[in-house]
Structure formats: structure tokens, C-alpha cells
Amino acid sequence: MSAVVADASAPPAARPTENAAQRKRLSYLFYLLCVAIALLSVVVLGILLASIFYQGHNRLSVDLLTNVHSELHPASAGMWPAIVGSLFVSGVCALAALPLGIGTAIFLEEFQPKAKALRWLHGFIQLNISNLAGVPSIVYGLLGLSVFVYMFNLFGPLQVNEASGWELAGVQHYYQVLSLESGQTVLIPQTDLSQKTLQVTAPQTGLDAAGNAIQINVWEPGTPPPEDVSVRRRTVRQGAIGGAYEKRQWYYFRLPLGRSFLAAGFTLALVILPIIIIASQEALRSVPPSSREAALGLGATTWQTTRNVCLPAALPGIMTGAILALGRAIGEAAPILVVLGAAVAKNSGPENLLDNAVTMPVLIYNWAGRQQVEYQELAAAAIIVLLFVLLLLNSVAIIIRQRMRQP
């Protein structure tokens, strides 16, 4: 009887071995598929990098990094204003996004509410943050255009060549009038901002080109003009018309922000804010629960536990996520195109808080869309520079992570 039972159980005993072999074959095939996909991605990336380097390596020079964009001489065009503009925009983005993102992550992860209604609200906020991480950046550009550039027109619509909104600091208003000396102007203080022009009919006090206070004389046509050059510089024709002119300091500020690098930086902060929050939350979750329990058991408050235990342990992950998010912000073009536009004709970086700026992705977009071969090569060279900056940021993230993990 026992022999019959043994013979009947023999075939099923072989099935686990066959199933195990089949699983190993499928696992190996899946492994090969993953390796093939990874190699294909690397090959495509290598071909792309090789083509860009082949097209733009001749334009890699000091002139590319120090010159400005030129319409008349494409061969000598450079990207210095774009480099400075990217640094300014990224700096504003970091100052706005890092404290807000890390603070939000700490609140969501370490100060979870107990009440049912607050827990529901906590989960709703967490769900929306996760969804916002997948929103296209062009949507954030449209949001930044409404919120930061125009501020929903709460302070009045922006108008070209006119002081609009609320000017808070750093600006003086003048009328600019041509003097008798060719190419020289004088400035007359503007008392009525609604009056855009001024007709000079009598002598009055003003400023010269250097900003020094002078007495502006009036020359009547038909009489001998002054011979002295210094006198001619502070003399204007009777009836001369002066136009409104603004002299802005570096701290010039108004609301709304307009098409400024501040608005662009705040818009990029919205783009990377969900990424920073999620990365910071993951870093805080990696802290062992026993560390929190030990601190709380010794009588520490929740904030003391977060500040002295959780944050130091999670800081490497937080810094890594923040630097990688800033790397994405530097490479973004769509939000900047919406907020600042596609103009690249700028000879320097921002000169005041509400000045516009050119960034490297926008400059690459502009050059790549032109027909001249020189601009195509310059776009490829600028891509190489941008890739180098991104690789540098990634390297910094790795170094910081390794240094802070050392005991």
C-alpha cells in the first residue's frame, strides 16, 4: 500500500524543480531585458553627447564665457549675461524654495495631527504635494505669470515705459533733456508723475550726467550760443522737450514684480518645491524610530527631538535632494520663457531687484532656433557648458552626502 502511494506522489515531487527552473529562466530573461534597456539608454545618451560635442567643441573658448550675445557678429557671441542671470534666478529660487520646502516636510512628517479632521487635512495636503510633483513646468510658468508678474492686477496693470503699481524704494523720477553740447543731457526732477513730458522755458535746478546738482540755463534761438563746453553742457534750447526718465538703484522694488528675475526665481521655486518636500520627507523617514523614541523618553519635546535628533540624521538626504532639485531648476526653460520672454539682447546681469535677466536654457533655445551655422554651433557649446554645471552640482551633492555620513 505504501509503494502505491509513493508511486502516485512521484510526479508531483518533480514539479517544484521544474517550476524553480522556469522561474530562474524568466528571472534571467528579465535581467537581460533590463540590462539591454539600460545599455540602449546609455548608447542613445552617448550618441547625443558625442554629436553635441562634435558640433560645439570649436566654440568652447574663453570668449564664449565672457562675451555677450551679438546679432551682427555671431562668431564672437557669448553667454556671460546668461550665466550671471542663471545664477541670480537660481539664487532667488533656492532662497525661496529651500526654507519653505524643508519646513513643510518637517511639519508633515514630524508634527502629524491626532484629531480625525486634521489627519484628513494632512492626508489631503500630502496627496496634492505628490500630484504637484508631476505637473508640467509650463503650468507653473502660467501660474507665476499670474501670481508674481501681474499679481492678478491688484496693484494696477503693467504698462510699457510707465511707472505702474506701487513703487516702494530705490527710484528717482526725472525729465531728460538734450543740452547744447552734442550727445549730452541734463536731468530735471519730475514732480508730477502723470506728466510724461516737460517743456523747458526758464532756468531751473537739475542734475548733470554725473548726478551733480547744477543750474540749467536756457538759450534763446537767435542769440549767440555759449562757447565754453562746460557751459554748453548745462544749457538747453528754449522750448526743449524732456521725456520722463527713471533712475533706479540696485534695491529698486515695486509691486507687482513684473518681468523680473525675482518673478522668475519665485516661479522656479514653485517648480521644485514639491521635489524638495518629498525628498526631505523621505530623508526624515529614514531616521530610525528608536532615535525619536529615545529622545522623547528622556523628556525632549517634539521640536527638540526634530531639531537635535531627526534633522542632523536626515540632513545628508535633505541636502542631496535640494541640490538635485536646484539642478533641475537651472535647466528649466519653459517657465522662464513664459515669465521673462525669449529676448536675449542683454549686455550684463540684473542691475536691480526688478531687472530682467537671460538664463542659459533660454539662450540655448534662442540660438538653436536660428538658421545661421554659427548660432547652431554656439547652442551646442552652450549645452556643453550647461551640462558641466549640472554635473558639477550633482558632484557637489554626492560629496556633501558622503562627508555628512562620515561619523
C-alpha positions as CSV (number, residue, x, y, z in Angstrom):
1,M,0.0,0.0,0.0
2,S,2.8,2.3,0.8
3,A,4.5,1.6,-2.5
4,V,1.4,2.6,-4.4
5,V,1.3,5.9,-2.5
6,A,5.0,6.6,-3.3
7,D,4.5,5.9,-7.0
8,A,1.4,8.2,-7.1
9,S,3.3,11.1,-5.4
10,A,6.4,10.8,-7.6
11,P,5.3,13.0,-10.5
12,P,4.2,16.0,-8.3
13,A,7.5,15.9,-6.5
14,A,9.2,16.8,-9.7
15,R,7.0,19.8,-10.3
16,P,8.7,22.2,-7.8
17,T,12.0,21.6,-9.5
18,E,10.6,22.4,-12.9
19,N,8.8,25.5,-11.6
20,A,12.0,26.7,-9.9
21,A,14.0,26.2,-13.2
22,Q,11.3,28.1,-15.1
23,R,11.3,30.9,-12.6
24,K,15.1,31.2,-12.8
25,R,14.9,31.3,-16.7
26,L,12.3,34.1,-16.6
27,S,14.2,36.0,-14.0
28,Y,17.4,35.7,-16.1
29,L,15.5,36.8,-19.2
30,F,14.0,39.8,-17.3
31,Y,17.5,40.7,-16.1
32,L,18.8,40.6,-19.6
33,L,15.9,42.8,-20.8
34,C,16.7,45.4,-18.1
35,V,20.4,45.4,-18.9
36,A,19.5,45.8,-22.6
37,I,17.2,48.7,-21.9
38,A,19.9,50.4,-19.7
39,L,22.6,49.9,-22.3
40,L,20.2,51.3,-25.0
41,S,19.7,54.4,-22.9
42,V,23.4,54.8,-22.3
43,V,24.1,54.4,-26.0
44,V,21.5,57.0,-27.0
45,L,22.8,59.4,-24.4
46,G,26.4,58.8,-25.6
47,I,25.5,59.4,-29.2
48,L,23.7,62.6,-28.2
49,L,26.6,63.9,-26.2
50,A,29.1,63.0,-28.9
51,S,27.0,64.8,-31.6
52,I,26.7,67.9,-29.4
53,F,30.4,67.9,-28.5
54,Y,31.4,67.4,-32.2
55,Q,29.2,70.3,-33.2
56,G,30.1,72.7,-30.5
57,H,33.7,71.9,-29.4
58,N,35.1,74.5,-31.8
59,R,33.2,77.2,-30.0
60,L,34.4,76.3,-26.5
61,S,36.6,79.2,-25.6
62,V,37.0,82.0,-23.1
63,D,35.1,84.3,-25.4
64,L,32.0,82.1,-25.1
65,L,32.1,82.6,-21.4
66,T,32.9,86.3,-21.3
67,N,31.3,87.8,-24.4
68,V,27.6,88.8,-24.8
69,H,25.0,88.0,-27.5
70,S,25.6,89.7,-30.8
71,E,23.2,89.9,-33.7
72,L,25.8,91.5,-36.1
73,H,28.8,89.3,-35.3
74,P,27.5,85.7,-34.4
75,A,31.1,84.3,-34.4
76,S,32.0,86.5,-31.4
77,A,28.8,86.0,-29.4
78,G,29.0,84.7,-25.8
79,M,26.8,83.8,-22.9
80,W,28.2,85.8,-20.0
81,P,24.9,87.6,-19.2
82,A,23.1,84.2,-19.4
83,I,25.5,82.7,-16.9
84,V,25.0,85.6,-14.5
85,G,21.3,85.6,-15.0
86,S,21.0,81.9,-14.3
87,L,23.0,82.4,-11.0
88,F,20.7,85.2,-9.9
89,V,17.5,83.3,-10.8
90,S,18.7,80.1,-9.2
91,G,19.8,82.0,-6.1
92,V,16.3,83.5,-5.7
93,C,14.8,80.1,-6.3
94,A,17.0,78.5,-3.6
95,L,16.3,81.2,-1.0
96,A,12.5,80.8,-1.6
97,A,12.2,77.1,-2.0
98,L,14.6,75.5,0.5
99,P,13.3,77.0,3.8
100,L,9.7,76.6,2.7
101,G,10.2,73.1,1.3
102,I,12.2,71.7,4.3
103,G,9.9,73.4,6.8
104,T,6.8,71.9,5.1
105,A,8.4,68.4,5.1
106,I,9.2,68.7,8.8
107,F,5.7,69.8,9.6
108,L,4.1,67.0,7.6
109,E,6.4,64.3,8.8
110,E,7.2,65.2,12.4
111,F,4.1,67.0,13.6
112,Q,1.3,64.8,12.4
113,P,-2.0,65.7,14.0
114,K,-4.1,63.5,16.2
115,A,-7.6,64.7,15.5
116,K,-9.5,62.9,12.7
117,A,-10.4,66.1,10.8
118,L,-6.8,67.3,10.9
119,R,-5.5,63.9,9.9
120,W,-7.8,64.1,6.8
121,L,-6.4,67.5,6.0
122,H,-2.9,66.3,6.5
123,G,-3.5,63.4,4.0
124,F,-5.2,65.8,1.5
125,I,-2.2,68.1,1.6
126,Q,0.2,65.2,1.2
127,L,-1.7,63.8,-1.8
128,N,-1.7,67.2,-3.5
129,I,2.0,67.6,-3.0
130,S,2.7,64.3,-4.6
131,N,0.5,65.2,-7.5
132,L,2.1,68.6,-7.9
133,A,5.5,66.9,-8.4
134,G,4.2,65.6,-11.8
135,V,2.7,68.8,-13.1
136,P,4.4,70.1,-16.3
137,S,6.6,73.1,-15.7
138,I,4.8,75.2,-18.3
139,V,1.8,75.1,-16.0
140,Y,3.9,76.6,-13.2
141,G,5.1,79.3,-15.7
142,L,1.5,80.3,-16.3
143,L,0.8,80.3,-12.6
144,G,3.9,82.5,-12.0
145,L,2.8,84.9,-14.7
146,S,-0.5,85.5,-12.9
147,V,0.8,85.5,-9.4
148,F,4.2,87.1,-9.5
149,V,4.4,89.1,-12.8
150,Y,0.9,90.6,-12.7
151,M,-0.3,89.7,-9.1
152,F,-3.8,89.4,-10.5
153,N,-3.6,93.2,-11.4
154,L,-4.3,94.0,-7.7
155,F,-1.8,96.9,-7.9
156,G,-2.8,98.0,-11.4
157,P,-1.8,96.7,-14.8
158,L,1.7,96.9,-16.1
159,Q,2.3,99.5,-18.8
160,V,5.3,99.9,-21.0
161,N,7.7,102.8,-20.2
162,E,5.4,103.9,-17.3
163,A,5.7,103.7,-13.6
164,S,3.0,101.2,-12.7
165,G,1.9,99.5,-9.5
166,W,3.3,100.5,-6.1
167,E,6.9,101.7,-6.2
168,L,8.3,101.2,-2.7
169,A,12.0,102.1,-2.8
170,G,15.1,102.8,-5.0
171,V,13.8,105.1,-7.8
172,Q,14.0,108.8,-8.7
173,H,12.0,110.3,-11.5
174,Y,13.4,113.0,-13.8
175,Y,12.9,114.6,-17.2
176,Q,15.8,114.0,-19.6
177,V,16.6,117.0,-21.8
178,L,19.3,117.4,-24.5
179,S,21.8,120.1,-23.8
180,L,23.5,122.3,-26.4
181,E,26.6,120.0,-26.2
182,S,26.2,117.2,-28.7
183,G,25.4,113.8,-27.0
184,Q,25.0,115.3,-23.5
185,T,21.8,115.5,-21.5
186,V,20.6,117.1,-18.2
187,L,18.1,115.8,-15.7
188,I,15.2,117.9,-14.2
189,P,13.4,116.4,-11.2
190,Q,9.9,115.2,-12.1
191,T,7.3,116.4,-9.5
192,D,4.1,115.3,-11.3
193,L,4.4,111.6,-12.3
194,S,1.3,111.9,-14.5
195,Q,3.0,114.5,-16.7
196,K,5.2,112.5,-19.2
197,T,6.9,115.4,-20.9
198,L,8.2,118.8,-19.8
199,Q,8.9,121.9,-22.0
200,V,11.8,124.0,-20.6
201,T,11.1,127.7,-20.8
202,A,13.0,129.1,-17.9
203,P,16.3,128.3,-16.0
204,Q,15.9,125.8,-13.2
205,T,17.9,123.4,-11.0
206,G,18.7,120.0,-12.2
207,L,21.5,117.3,-12.5
208,D,24.2,116.7,-15.0
209,A,25.1,113.3,-16.4
210,A,27.3,112.5,-13.4
211,G,24.4,113.3,-10.9
212,N,25.8,116.6,-9.7
213,A,23.4,119.4,-8.9
214,I,23.7,122.3,-11.5
215,Q,21.8,125.4,-12.6
216,I,20.3,124.7,-16.0
217,N,20.5,127.7,-18.3
218,V,18.2,128.4,-21.3
219,W,19.5,129.6,-24.6
220,E,17.1,131.6,-26.8
221,P,17.5,130.9,-30.5
222,G,18.7,133.9,-32.4
223,T,21.2,134.9,-29.7
224,P,24.9,133.9,-29.7
225,P,25.3,130.4,-28.2
226,P,27.8,129.9,-25.4
227,E,31.3,128.9,-26.5
228,D,32.5,127.2,-23.3
229,V,31.9,123.4,-23.4
230,S,31.1,123.2,-19.7
231,V,28.5,126.0,-20.1
232,R,27.0,124.3,-23.1
233,R,26.6,121.0,-21.2
234,R,24.3,122.7,-18.7
235,T,22.4,124.8,-21.2
236,V,19.3,123.8,-23.1
237,R,17.4,125.3,-26.0
238,Q,14.4,127.4,-25.0
239,G,11.3,125.3,-25.5
240,A,13.2,122.0,-25.5
241,I,11.0,118.9,-24.6
242,G,12.2,116.5,-22.0
243,G,10.8,112.9,-21.6
244,A,10.2,111.0,-18.4
245,Y,13.3,109.1,-17.1
246,E,13.7,106.8,-14.2
247,K,17.0,106.4,-12.3
248,R,16.9,103.1,-10.4
249,Q,19.1,101.9,-7.6
250,W,20.1,98.3,-7.1
251,Y,17.4,98.0,-4.3
252,Y,14.6,99.2,-6.6
253,F,11.4,97.4,-5.7
254,R,7.8,97.7,-6.6
255,L,4.6,95.6,-6.7
256,P,3.8,93.8,-8.9
257,L,7.1,92.3,-9.7
258,G,6.8,92.5,-13.4
259,R,9.0,90.5,-15.8
260,S,11.9,90.4,-13.4
261,F,14.4,87.8,-12.3
262,L,12.7,87.8,-8.9
263,A,9.4,86.7,-10.5
264,A,11.4,84.0,-12.5
265,G,13.1,82.8,-9.3
266,F,9.8,82.5,-7.4
267,T,8.3,80.7,-10.3
268,L,11.1,78.1,-10.4
269,A,10.7,77.8,-6.6
270,L,7.2,76.6,-7.3
271,V,8.5,74.0,-9.8
272,I,11.0,72.4,-7.4
273,L,9.1,72.9,-4.2
274,P,7.2,69.5,-4.3
275,I,10.5,67.8,-5.2
276,I,12.2,69.3,-2.1
277,I,9.3,68.4,0.1
278,I,9.2,64.8,-1.0
279,A,12.9,64.3,-0.8
280,S,13.1,65.9,2.7
281,Q,10.2,63.7,3.9
282,E,12.0,60.5,2.6
283,A,15.1,61.6,4.4
284,L,13.2,62.2,7.7
285,R,11.5,58.8,7.3
286,S,14.9,57.1,7.0
287,V,15.7,58.2,10.6
288,P,15.3,55.1,12.9
289,P,12.2,55.4,15.1
290,S,14.2,54.2,18.0
291,S,16.1,57.5,17.9
292,R,12.9,59.5,18.2
293,E,11.6,57.2,21.0
294,A,14.8,57.6,23.0
295,A,14.7,61.3,22.8
296,L,11.0,61.5,23.7
297,G,11.6,59.0,26.5
298,L,14.3,61.3,28.0
299,G,11.7,64.2,28.2
300,A,12.5,66.1,25.0
301,T,9.7,67.9,23.2
302,T,8.7,67.1,19.6
303,W,10.6,70.1,18.4
304,Q,13.7,69.4,20.4
305,T,13.7,65.8,19.1
306,T,13.3,67.1,15.5
307,R,16.0,69.7,15.8
308,N,18.6,67.7,17.7
309,V,18.0,64.2,16.5
310,C,16.0,63.9,13.3
311,L,17.3,66.9,11.3
312,P,21.1,66.1,11.9
313,A,20.5,62.5,10.8
314,A,18.4,63.4,7.8
315,L,20.5,66.3,6.6
316,P,22.6,64.4,4.0
317,G,19.4,63.2,2.3
318,I,17.8,66.6,2.5
319,M,20.9,68.4,1.0
320,T,21.2,65.8,-1.7
321,G,17.5,66.3,-2.7
322,A,17.8,70.0,-2.6
323,I,20.9,70.2,-4.8
324,L,19.4,67.9,-7.4
325,A,16.2,70.0,-7.4
326,L,18.2,73.1,-8.0
327,G,19.9,71.3,-10.8
328,R,16.5,70.8,-12.4
329,A,15.7,74.5,-11.8
330,I,18.8,75.7,-13.7
331,G,17.9,73.6,-16.7
332,E,14.3,74.7,-16.9
333,A,13.3,76.8,-19.9
334,A,9.5,76.7,-20.3
335,P,8.7,78.7,-17.1
336,I,11.4,81.3,-17.8
337,L,10.0,81.7,-21.4
338,V,6.6,82.4,-20.0
339,V,7.7,84.8,-17.2
340,L,10.6,86.6,-18.9
341,G,10.1,86.0,-22.6
342,A,12.6,84.9,-25.2
343,A,14.6,88.1,-25.5
344,V,18.4,87.6,-25.2
345,A,19.7,91.0,-26.1
346,K,21.2,91.9,-22.7
347,N,24.8,93.1,-22.1
348,S,25.0,92.3,-18.4
349,G,23.3,90.6,-15.5
350,P,20.5,92.2,-13.5
351,E,21.2,95.7,-12.3
352,N,18.4,96.0,-9.7
353,L,16.0,93.7,-7.9
354,L,13.3,94.1,-10.6
355,D,15.6,94.0,-13.7
356,N,15.0,91.2,-16.2
357,A,17.6,88.5,-16.9
358,V,18.6,86.0,-19.5
359,T,19.2,82.4,-18.5
360,M,21.3,79.7,-20.2
361,P,18.3,77.4,-21.3
362,V,16.6,80.4,-22.9
363,L,19.8,81.5,-24.7
364,I,20.2,77.9,-26.0
365,Y,16.6,77.9,-27.1
366,N,17.1,81.2,-29.0
367,W,20.4,80.1,-30.6
368,A,19.1,76.7,-31.6
369,G,16.2,78.2,-33.4
370,R,18.3,80.4,-35.7
371,Q,19.4,79.4,-39.2
372,Q,23.0,80.6,-39.1
373,V,25.5,77.8,-38.6
374,E,27.4,79.9,-36.1
375,Y,24.4,80.1,-33.8
376,Q,23.9,76.3,-34.1
377,E,27.5,75.7,-33.0
378,L,27.1,78.2,-30.2
379,A,24.0,76.5,-29.0
380,A,25.8,73.1,-28.9
381,A,28.7,74.8,-27.0
382,A,26.3,76.4,-24.5
383,I,24.7,73.0,-23.9
384,I,28.1,71.6,-23.0
385,V,28.6,74.4,-20.5
386,L,25.1,73.8,-19.0
387,L,25.8,70.0,-18.8
388,F,29.1,70.8,-17.0
389,V,27.2,73.0,-14.5
390,L,24.7,70.2,-13.9
391,L,27.4,67.6,-13.4
392,L,29.2,69.9,-11.0
393,L,26.0,70.3,-8.9
394,N,25.5,66.5,-8.9
395,S,29.1,66.0,-7.8
396,V,28.6,68.5,-5.0
397,A,25.5,66.6,-3.9
398,I,27.5,63.3,-3.8
399,I,30.4,64.9,-1.9
400,I,28.1,66.5,0.7
401,R,26.2,63.3,1.2
402,Q,29.4,61.3,1.7
403,R,31.0,63.9,4.0
404,M,27.9,64.2,6.2
405,R,27.6,60.5,6.5
406,Q,31.0,60.1,8.0
407,P,31.0,59.8,11.8
